[in-house]
Each structure stands twice: as C-alpha cells, then as structure tokens.
Amino acid sequence: MGESTWAQICAACYVLTKTECLYIATKFNDEARAKLVLRWQELELQEQKRRQQLCLPEPKEILRLADNIIGEGLRMLNEEAEDTLTATQVAKTFNMKVYDFNAVLRDMGIQYRRGGHWNISDDLADRGLTALRTHVSYSLKGEKKIHTYMTWTLNGLRFLNSKLGYPNF
C-alpha cells in the first residue's frame, strides 16, 4: 500500500486524530502530506456545514436551555409552596433547633414521621397549614434525585404560634 493511500485511509476513517495523522504525514512525501492536510480541512468544513444545517446550538447553550427548562418545571411544581417556610426556618422563630422543634410537634400530635419524611397529622391535612416542596438534584453520575419535603405556610405558622403559646402575629 502506498504512502498516499495510507494517509487517505487514516484521514477518511478517523482511525487517528487529526494531530496524529499530521505527525504521520510529516514522514511522507510532500504530495501525500498536502493531500492529508486538505482532506482534514474538507472534513472539518463538512462537519461545520452539517452543524449549521441542523442548527444545533453549542453544548454550553444546550446545557443552559436544559437548566431553564428544569428551572421552569421546578417553579411550576413548587408554586403552591412559594411563600412557605422550612421546618428549620420555623424552628428559629421559636428559638429552637429543628430536631427539638420536630420532636415537640410530634409529641403534640401535629406531625408524624413516615418513610424518612415529616407529615402533618391527618386531621390537620386539609387546613392549608403546610405545602410540599420538591428539590431535584443530580449525582456526579448524572442520576436524578427527587426530594419532597413539608414546608409551613403563614397560616401554619399562625397555627403553631397559637399551639405553642405564642401570640398570633
């Protein structure tokens, strides 16, 4: 197989990277080297035209668009819990640590823990005291993690103020 044919095979089949092909080509004669460089330019132009025809955005733009879509989805999903407070935030208003706060509410029968999550007791569930908030994250392997947790509405905070002996605001 001649040098020129070998260079064409390397460039046409992408057996080697562009840099590797150019290194190899420097060992060939000037004509073979020129054919290899021209073939690489041709392939790069074809790829550029293909991308333009498909109107594919750059990878960073694709990620930005995906983030916007995910963000909008989460905003819609969490719309009900928009102005709510986490248990940690509410506990601070009572000058308590969240662990103690949750334990007090459990002992009072206001909430219970099931499946690793705090839930409002069934008899209080339809009073608009709480709302669910969803958090989505991704592992380093790209696996999606969805975490849903209970938050307290302003009505819920008023309810807790009355139950814990604090004046309503």
Number of C-alpha atoms within 10 A of each C-alpha: 5 8 14 17 12 16 21 18 13 18 22 14 8 12 11 14 11 16 9 12 20 19 12 16 23 13 11 17 11 11 11 20 22 15 17 27 16 13 16 18 13 12 13 12 12 12 12 11 12 12 13 11 9 8 9 11 12 10 9 9 11 12 12 12 13 12 12 12 12 13 13 12 12 15 14 12 15 16 13 14 20 15 12 22 20 17 19 15 16 21 17 12 12 14 10 14 15 17 11 11 18 20 14 14 17 17 11 12 14 18 19 17 13 8 6 7 11 16 19 21 15 11 9 14 14 10 9 12 19 24 22 17 21 14 12 12 11 10 8 7 6 8 9 10 10 10 10 11 15 19 24 25 21 15 14 20 19 17 16 20 16 13 14 13 8 12 11 11 8
